Amino acid sequence: MNYSMVRFVLFRLLTVLGGLLILPLLVAIIYREYTAAQIFFLVAISCLVLGVVGAHKKPLNKVIYAREGFFITAAAWIIMSIVGAVPFFLTGTIPDFVDAVFETVSGFTTTGGSILTSVDSMAKSVQFWRTFTHWVGGMGVLVFLIAVVPMADGYSMHLMRAESPGPVVGKIVPKVKDTAKILYLIYFAITVVETVCLMISGLGLYEAVTISFSTAGTGGFAITDSGIGGYSTLTQGIITVFMALCGVNFTVYYFLIQRKPKEAFAIDEVKFYFGVMLLSAFLIGLNVYMAGIVNNPGMSFHHALFTVASVMTTTGFGTLDFDKWPMFSKTLLMGLALVGACAGSTGGGFKFSRALIAVRNARNELNFLVHPKAVKRVFMDGHTLDGTTVKSVSAYLGLYVITMVASILVVSLDNFDYATTVTSVIATLNNIGPGLSMVGPTGNYSQFSYLSKFVLMFDMLAGRLELLPMFIMLKPGTWKK
């Protein structure tokens, strides 16, 4: 383990985090929340000073291999979650520090599950920071670090691979730093366009910006107790569109910018993603309409499409309480939650690309049993996948299931009902936020024990970081020099 390089990158991360905390500080000053402003100033300055001093001495050995990349990624997300919780705690918004860390982990991992019972009385600056954690975590803080801080491609690629979602992570341009910049420029552009659209629909600048943070980051923190249900149908429709767009692999947008529509629409994952979304919305809309929950068929499809897009992209927004919908709709939604969004997006879940690879590999294995001499390959986007990628998906699926089962067993010690226990783990491991029953769209995670909250925090981090960084950090051999 190259500890000098680990130290250097983590202290640089603190510098970036200190810079990001200046934004809620400015919001506090604008809204004359001077106590909150002092706290944000103190935390920001502390991060900047520690970061500059700690990263002042550059390491002689600047090599980062996969082990260091995974370790730095896991450690970075834990550190920024603890530091990011300090403003919640010091402002008195969340008096319990464990709860404050839970809220921050949920924010950075774009989960959106909250321990708060009300957000209406929250200070504007704290509310801004709460939603801004979604935006920072959506694309990844280390991807941002690569984009703004000078780093050599030789070791920054390992950081990007460890943090970026999907079975295969590559460069869309020759240099990793340029790739990170392009991704963040696209991300920023989507956020700005949504903000403008929301303002046109009647929202003020503050509401439009904070909701755009939660949408683009596919997080789901709302700024009012009524959530998105309190806004107009037009506003809800705009949010639906941008949730769906942010669940798409960002490589698609790069191809479109480069005027390469054939490459953009040739991606199998994206075609299945939109196909499943529309079909599921139709089925759930019909089910909800037939059950008499929504009497207008058009509005039934509207709410169904919003909810499907919210769950599939793991955003977690809601216009209606889907926990009161028929069992078919709830079961289908939880199934969609497990699959999640596309690789290379800001969404969570198992990812459509992995699901496609797993299904196609299973089909080949069945064919092999009947035709042992046949040579079958797994194809994606018209190309043959190498055996390493297919094997990694199978390994990921095994680790994913083990993590889920183990987490459910531990959380079951709280003795809550079955739906709460199971869906709380599904919702956190897949970074969705709301589940069913006590953790449904109108519920929260405040009643869980400390043990369960720590397990669910681990699940949120593991889900956002694609499992491996968290488990590699816990592996004793990782710590050896």
C-alpha positions in Angstrom: 0.0 0.0 0.0 1.4 3.4 -1.0 0.3 5.2 2.1 2.0 8.5 1.2 -0.1 8.7 -2.0 -3.3 7.7 0.0 -2.6 10.6 2.4 -1.9 13.0 -0.4 -5.2 12.3 -2.3 -7.3 12.3 0.8 -6.0 15.7 2.0 -6.6 17.0 -1.5 -10.1 15.8 -1.2 -10.5 17.8 2.0 -9.4 20.9 0.1 -12.1 20.3 -2.5 -14.7 19.6 0.1 -13.8 22.9 1.9 -14.3 24.7 -1.4 -17.7 23.1 -1.9 -18.8 24.2 1.5 -18.4 27.8 0.5 -21.6 27.5 -1.6 -24.0 26.9 1.4 -22.0 29.6 3.2 -23.0 32.1 0.5 -26.6 30.9 0.7 -26.5 31.4 4.5 -25.3 35.0 4.0 -27.9 35.7 1.3 -30.7 34.5 3.6 -29.1 36.2 6.7 -28.7 32.9 8.6 -25.6 34.2 10.4 -25.3 31.3 12.9 -25.3 28.8 10.1 -23.0 31.0 8.1 -20.4 31.0 10.9 -20.6 27.2 11.1 -20.2 26.7 7.4 -17.3 29.1 7.4 -15.6 27.3 10.3 -16.0 23.9 8.7 -14.9 25.1 5.2 -11.8 26.9 6.6 -10.9 23.8 8.7 -11.1 21.6 5.6 -9.1 24.0 3.5 -6.4 24.5 6.0 -6.1 20.7 6.8 -6.2 19.9 3.1 -3.5 22.4 2.1 -1.2 21.6 5.0 -1.7 17.8 4.6 -1.1 17.8 0.8 1.7 20.3 0.9 4.4 17.6 0.9 4.1 15.7 -2.4 4.9 11.9 -2.3 8.0 10.7 -4.0 6.2 7.6 -5.2 3.0 8.7 -7.1 1.9 5.3 -8.3 -1.6 4.2 -7.5 -2.5 0.6 -8.4 -6.0 -0.9 -8.1 -5.6 -1.6 -4.4 -4.8 2.0 -3.6 -7.6 3.2 -5.9 -10.2 1.1 -4.1 -8.9 2.0 -0.7 -8.8 5.7 -1.4 -12.3 5.7 -2.8 -13.8 3.9 0.2 -11.9 6.1 2.7 -12.8 9.3 0.8 -16.5 8.6 0.9 -16.4 7.8 4.6 -14.3 10.9 5.4 -16.5 13.3 3.4 -19.7 11.8 5.0 -18.4 12.4 8.5 -17.1 15.9 7.6 -20.3 16.7 5.7 -22.4 15.7 8.8 -20.8 18.4 11.0 -23.0 21.3 9.7 -26.1 19.3 10.4 -24.9 18.6 13.9 -23.5 22.0 14.9 -26.6 23.9 13.5 -28.8 21.7 15.7 -30.7 20.5 12.6 -29.9 16.9 13.6 -28.8 16.8 17.3 -27.7 13.2 17.1 -24.3 12.9 15.3 -25.0 9.3 14.1 -28.2 10.5 12.6 -26.4 13.4 11.1 -23.9 11.0 9.5 -26.7 8.8 8.3 -28.4 11.8 6.6 -25.1 12.8 5.0 -24.2 9.3 3.8 -27.7 9.2 2.3 -27.1 12.5 0.6 -23.6 11.8 -0.9 -24.6 8.3 -2.0 -27.8 9.8 -3.6 -29.9 7.4 -1.6 -32.3 10.0 -0.2 -33.5 8.0 2.8 -33.9 10.4 5.7 -34.1 10.2 9.5 -35.9 13.6 9.5 -39.6 13.8 10.2 -39.9 17.3 8.8 -37.8 19.6 6.6 -40.1 22.7 6.4 -38.5 24.5 9.3 -34.9 23.7 8.2 -32.6 26.7 7.5 -32.3 27.5 3.7 -28.5 27.1 3.8 -28.7 23.7 5.6 -31.4 22.6 3.2 -29.2 23.7 0.3 -26.2 21.7 1.6 -28.5 18.7 2.1 -29.6 18.7 -1.6 -26.1 19.7 -2.8 -24.6 16.5 -1.3 -26.7 14.7 -3.9 -25.2 16.7 -6.7 -21.7 16.2 -5.5 -22.1 12.5 -5.0 -24.1 11.9 -8.2 -21.1 12.1 -10.6 -18.6 11.3 -7.8 -16.4 13.5 -5.7 -13.2 11.8 -6.9 -14.2 12.3 -10.6 -14.6 16.0 -9.7 -11.1 15.8 -8.0 -9.6 14.3 -11.1 -11.3 17.0 -13.2 -10.0 20.0 -11.2 -6.8 18.9 -9.6 -3.7 18.0 -11.6 -3.1 14.3 -11.7 -1.3 11.8 -13.9 -3.5 9.5 -16.0 -1.4 6.6 -14.8 -3.0 6.6 -11.4 -6.2 8.6 -11.7 -7.8 5.9 -13.9 -7.8 3.6 -10.9 -9.7 6.2 -8.9 -12.2 6.7 -11.6 -12.8 2.9 -12.1 -13.3 2.5 -8.3 -15.9 5.2 -8.1 -17.8 5.1 -11.4 -20.8 2.8 -11.7 -20.9 -0.1 -14.1 -19.2 -3.4 -15.0 -16.9 -1.7 -17.5 -15.4 1.8 -17.0 -13.4 3.4 -19.7 -12.2 6.7 -21.2 -14.4 8.5 -23.7 -11.4 10.5 -24.7 -7.7 9.5 -24.5 -7.0 11.3 -21.2 -8.7 10.5 -17.9 -8.7 14.1 -16.8 -10.4 15.2 -20.0 -13.0 12.4 -19.6 -13.8 13.6 -16.1 -14.1 17.2 -17.3 -16.5 16.2 -20.1 -18.6 14.2 -17.7 -18.9 17.1 -15.3 -19.6 19.6 -18.1 -22.5 17.4 -19.3 -23.7 16.9 -15.7 -23.6 20.7 -15.1 -25.4 21.4 -18.3 -28.2 19.0 -17.5 -28.6 20.6 -14.1 -28.7 24.2 -15.5 -31.2 23.2 -18.2 -33.5 21.6 -15.6 -33.2 24.6 -13.3 -34.3 26.9 -16.2 -37.2 24.6 -17.1 -38.4 24.4 -13.5 -38.3 28.2 -13.2 -40.4 28.5 -16.4 -42.9 26.1 -14.8 -43.3 28.6 -11.9 -40.7 27.7 -9.3 -38.4 30.3 -7.7 -34.6 30.1 -8.2 -33.9 28.5 -4.8 -36.5 25.7 -5.3 -35.5 25.1 -8.9 -31.8 24.8 -8.0 -32.2 22.5 -5.0 -34.7 20.2 -6.8 -32.4 20.1 -9.8 -29.5 19.0 -7.5 -31.7 16.1 -6.2 -32.9 15.2 -9.7 -29.6 15.3 -11.5 -27.9 13.5 -8.7 -30.8 11.0 -8.6 -31.0 11.5 -4.9 -34.5 12.5 -3.9 -34.2 14.9 -1.0 -37.2 17.2 -1.1 -37.2 20.7 0.4 -40.8 20.6 1.7 -42.8 18.0 3.7 -45.2 17.6 0.8 -42.4 16.6 -1.5 -42.9 16.8 -5.2 -46.6 16.0 -4.8 -47.2 19.7 -3.9 -46.1 21.0 -7.3 -48.0 21.3 -10.5 -48.4 18.6 -13.1 -46.1 20.5 -15.4 -43.3 20.7 -12.8 -43.7 17.0 -12.0 -43.5 16.2 -15.8 -40.3 18.2 -16.1 -38.8 16.3 -13.2 -39.9 13.0 -14.7 -38.0 13.8 -17.9 -34.8 14.8 -16.2 -34.9 11.8 -13.8 -35.1 9.5 -16.8 -32.3 11.4 -18.6 -30.0 11.2 -15.6 -30.5 7.5 -15.4 -28.9 7.1 -18.9 -25.2 6.3 -19.5 -23.6 9.7 -19.9 -21.6 8.4 -22.8 -24.8 8.6 -24.9 -24.8 12.4 -24.4 -21.1 12.6 -25.4 -21.9 10.7 -28.7 -24.8 13.1 -29.3 -22.6 16.1 -28.8 -20.1 14.6 -31.2 -23.0 14.1 -33.7 -22.7 10.3 -33.6 -26.4 9.3 -33.1 -25.8 5.8 -34.4 -23.2 5.1 -31.6 -25.5 6.7 -29.1 -28.6 4.7 -29.9 -26.7 1.4 -30.6 -26.2 0.9 -26.8 -28.4 -2.1 -25.8 -28.7 -1.0 -22.2 -30.3 2.3 -23.1 -32.9 0.7 -25.4 -33.9 -1.8 -22.7 -33.9 0.9 -20.1 -36.5 3.1 -21.8 -38.5 0.1 -23.0 -38.8 -1.3 -19.5 -39.6 2.1 -18.1 -42.5 2.7 -20.5 -43.9 -0.8 -20.3 -43.7 -0.8 -16.5 -45.4 2.7 -16.4 -48.2 1.4 -18.6 -48.8 -1.7 -16.5 -48.7 0.2 -13.1 -50.8 3.0 -14.5 -53.4 0.5 -15.6 -53.3 -1.3 -12.3 -53.6 1.9 -10.3 -56.5 3.1 -12.5 -58.3 -0.2 -12.3 -57.9 -0.2 -8.5 -59.7 3.2 -8.3 -56.7 5.0 -6.7 -56.5 7.5 -9.5 -59.8 8.0 -11.4 -58.3 9.7 -14.5 -56.4 7.4 -16.9 -54.1 10.2 -18.0 -53.2 11.2 -14.5 -52.8 7.5 -13.6 -50.2 7.1 -16.3 -48.6 10.4 -15.2 -48.1 9.3 -11.6 -47.1 5.8 -12.7 -44.4 7.1 -15.1 -43.1 9.5 -12.5 -42.9 6.8 -9.9 -41.3 4.3 -12.3 -38.7 6.8 -13.4 -38.0 7.7 -9.8 -37.6 4.1 -8.7 -35.6 2.9 -11.7 -33.2 5.9 -11.6 -33.1 5.4 -7.8 -34.1 9.0 -7.2 -36.8 8.4 -4.7 -39.1 11.3 -5.4 -42.8 10.7 -5.1 -46.0 12.4 -6.2 -48.3 9.8 -4.5 -47.7 7.3 -1.7 -47.1 4.1 -3.7 -47.1 2.1 -0.5 -50.9 2.3 -0.8 -51.0 1.0 -4.3 -52.0 -2.6 -5.3 -49.6 -5.4 -4.5 -48.8 -5.9 -8.2 -47.6 -2.3 -8.6 -45.5 -2.4 -5.4 -43.9 -5.7 -6.3 -43.1 -4.5 -9.8 -41.6 -1.3 -8.3 -39.3 -3.2 -6.0 -38.2 -5.4 -8.9 -37.3 -2.3 -10.9 -35.5 -1.0 -7.8 -33.2 -4.0 -7.8 -32.2 -3.5 -11.4 -31.8 0.3 -11.2 -30.5 2.6 -13.9 -27.8 2.4 -16.6 -24.1 2.0 -16.0 -22.2 5.3 -16.3 -25.2 7.3 -15.0 -25.9 8.9 -11.6 -28.4 6.2 -10.7 -27.9 3.2 -8.5 -29.0 -0.4 -8.4 -27.6 -3.5 -10.0 -27.5 -1.7 -13.4 -29.2 -2.7 -16.6 -25.9 -3.6 -18.3 -25.2 -6.2 -15.6 -28.7 -7.6 -15.8 -28.4 -8.0 -19.5 -25.0 -9.7 -19.3 -26.2 -12.0 -16.5 -29.4 -13.0 -18.5 -27.4 -13.6 -21.7 -24.8 -15.6 -19.9 -27.4 -17.7 -18.2 -29.0 -18.4 -21.6 -25.7 -19.4 -23.1 -25.1 -21.8 -20.1 -28.5 -23.4 -20.7 -27.7 -23.8 -24.4 -24.3 -25.3 -23.5 -26.1 -28.1 -21.5 -28.0 -29.1 -24.6 -25.2 -28.5 -27.1 -21.9 -29.1 -25.2 -19.7 -28.5 -28.3 -21.3 -25.2 -29.2 -19.3 -22.0 -28.8 -21.5 -19.3 -27.3 -20.5 -15.7 -26.6 -22.1 -12.9 -24.7 -22.7 -9.9 -26.9 -23.3 -6.3 -25.9 -23.8 -3.4 -28.3 -22.8 -5.7 -31.2 -19.5 -6.6 -29.6 -18.3 -9.8 -27.9 -17.6 -9.3 -24.2 -14.4 -10.8 -22.9 -14.6 -13.6 -20.3 -13.2 -11.3 -17.5 -16.2 -9.0 -17.8 -18.7 -11.8 -17.7 -16.9 -13.4 -14.8 -16.9 -10.1 -12.9 -20.6 -9.7 -13.3 -21.2 -13.2 -11.9 -18.9 -12.4 -8.9 -20.7 -9.1 -8.4 -24.1 -10.8 -8.4 -22.9 -13.3 -5.7 -21.5 -10.5 -3.5 -24.6 -8.4 -4.0 -26.9 -11.2 -2.9 -24.7 -12.1 0.1 -24.6 -8.5 1.2 -28.3 -8.1 0.9 -29.1 -11.3 2.8 -26.6 -10.6 5.6 -27.9 -7.0 6.0 -31.6 -8.2 6.2 -30.6 -10.6 8.9 -29.0 -7.9 11.0 -31.7 -5.4 10.5 -34.3 -8.0 11.4 -33.0 -7.7 15.0 -35.0 -4.5 15.3 -38.1 -6.7 15.0 -40.0 -4.5 12.5 -42.4 -6.0 10.0 -41.2 -8.0 7.0 -41.8 -5.3 4.4 -39.9 -2.7 6.4 -37.0 -5.0 7.1 -36.5 -6.2 3.6 -37.3 -3.1 1.6 -35.1 -0.9 3.9 -32.1 -3.0 2.8 -33.2 -3.0 -0.8 -33.7 0.8 -0.7 -30.3 1.5 0.8 -28.2 -1.0 -1.0 -29.7 0.2 -4.3 -29.6 3.9 -3.3 -33.3 4.4 -3.8 -34.4 5.9 -0.4 -38.0 5.0 0.1 -39.1 1.4 0.5 -42.4 0.1 1.9 -44.3 0.2 5.2 -42.3 2.2 7.8 -39.8 3.4 5.2 -42.3 4.1 2.5 -42.6 7.5 0.7 -44.2 9.1 3.7 -42.0 7.3 6.3 -38.3 7.6 7.4 -35.5 5.7 9.0 -35.5 7.5 12.4 -36.8 4.5 14.4 -34.0 2.1 13.5 -31.4 1.1 16.1 -27.8 2.4 15.9 -26.7 -1.1 14.7 -29.2 -1.1 11.9 -28.3 2.4 10.9 -24.6 1.5 10.7 -25.5 -1.5 8.5 -27.8 0.6 6.3 -25.0 3.2 6.0 -22.6 0.5 4.9 -25.2 -0.6 2.4 -25.6 2.9 1.0 -21.8 3.3 0.6 -21.4 -0.2 -0.8 -24.2 0.3 -3.2 -23.0 3.6 -4.5 -19.4 2.4 -4.8 -20.4 -0.9 -6.5 -19.5 -3.0 -3.4 -15.8 -3.7 -4.2 -14.1 -0.6 -2.6 -15.9 -1.2 0.8 -15.1 -4.9 0.9 -11.5 -4.4 -0.3 -11.0 -1.8 2.4 -12.1 -4.3 5.0 -9.8 -7.0 3.7 -6.8 -7.3 6.0 -4.4 -7.8 3.1 -5.2 -4.4 1.7 -3.5 -2.7 4.6 -0.1 -4.3 4.0 2.7 -2.3 2.4 
